[in-house]
Amino acid sequence: MRGFSEQHNSGSGGANGRGHAVGNCAIVLMVALFSFSALIPLRLFAGNERRISSWACYYGSENITRNLSRFDLAVLAPGGQDPAPLRKAGIKTLVYVSAGEVSADGPYYEEARNHGLLIRHNENWDSWVVDLRDPAWKELFFERIIPDALEDGYDGIFIDTLDSPLDMHRRDPDNFKGMERSAVELIKRIRKRYPRLLVAQNRGFEISQRSAPFIDYLLIEGLSSLMELSSGERFDVSPKDREFLLVKATEALKANPSLTLLSLDYVPSGDAPTMEKVYEFSRSKGFVPFISVPALDRVFENHPGS
C-alpha cells in the first residue's frame, strides 16, 4: 500500500500494496476445510495502549490534524502530516516503513543498488524489491531506514511491502530460499529493538501466523473493495479471495489473541452506499475498518464510524 515516494515516498499499505491486483489473495488454498462465517467478534484488546476502535491512513502532506483527530490511530508518511499535535491529542501515530522495497527516487536506492540488494523492479510504483536475507539490507534497514522514519516522533511503525520479497520466494523457492525466515526474523528483531513501540504489519500472509506474536496490528488490505490504479474503477473482492483473507486473519489471531485486526478498503469518494456496506462487513468480522482511495492522500469527512 503506497501512495507517496519512499521515505517521502515508498504497503499494501501506506497501504495500497503494489497495484492492488488481488494476486496474493488468489492463491488456491483448501478453503473448503475452513468454513468461517465470522471471526472472533470485536473485543477489548489487552493493553490500553493498543486498544482502538477507529483508525486512518493518510500519506498526504497537508495538515489535516482536525480531521485525523476523530480517529484513535493514524498511519502517516515520513515527512508528511506532523504527528506531534495528534499525539498531544491522544491519537496513536505510526510511521510508514517499507521493509521489502526501496523507491527508485528515494534516499536509500543508491546504497541498496551499490550493495547488490535489488532483485526485481516493481513497475507499479517504480520501486525495487530487495533481498531481505542480505546482511547489508538488515544493516541499512535497522541503522538508517527505521531511525530516519522515527525521527519526528511516533508511537510506532507500520511495516509495508513484505509481500514483495515473499512473492520472490513463492515464484522461485530454490533461488530465494530463506526469504520467509528472514522476514520473520526482521519482525522479531523490530520487536526486540523497540519493545515499547507499537508495530503494525500489512499483509505478508506467508508469515503472518509466525509474526503475529510480535506485532500489535495486522492489516488486511482489500478485504471487500479495491480500485484499479490506472482507471480508478472499483471492484469487489471475490468471495474466494475474501475467504482466504479471513482464514489468514483467523490464523494470526489464534497465534496472538491480543492482536488487533485492521482492514483497509478502497472506494470512490462519492460512493456512500458502498462505503457503508464495506464498513459494516469489516466490523461484522471483527476488524477495525478504514476506507480511502489508493493514493491514501485524503481522509473522507463522512467516513463511517469515525
Sequence and secondary structure as in RCSB ss.txt:
>XXXX:A:sequence
MRGFSEQHNSGSGGANGRGHAVGNCAIVLMVALFSFSALIPLRLFAGNERRISSWACYYGSENITRNLSRFDLAV
LAPGGQDPAPLRKAGIKTLVYVSAGEVSADGPYYEEARNHGLLIRHNENWDSWVVDLRDPAWKELFFERIIPDAL
EDGYDGIFIDTLDSPLDMHRRDPDNFKGMERSAVELIKRIRKRYPRLLVAQNRGFEISQRSAPFIDYLLIEGLSS
LMELSSGERFDVSPKDREFLLVKATEALKANPSLTLLSLDYVPSGDAPTMEKVYEFSRSKGFVPFISVPALDRVF
ENHPGS
>XXXX:A:secstr
   SBTTBB       GGGG TTGGG    GGG   S  S     SSTTT  S EEEE   S  HHHHTTSSEEE
E TTSS SHHHHHTT EEEEEEESSEEETTSTTHHHHHHTT EEEEETTTTEEEE TTSHHHHHHIIIIIHHHHH
TT  SEEEEE THHHHHHHHH TTTTTTHHHHHHHHHHHHHHH TTSEEEEE  TTTHHHHGGG SEEEEESSSE
EE TTT  EEE  HHHHHHHHHHHHHHHHH TT EEEEEEE  TT HHHHHHHHHHHHHTT EEEEE TT     
TT TT 
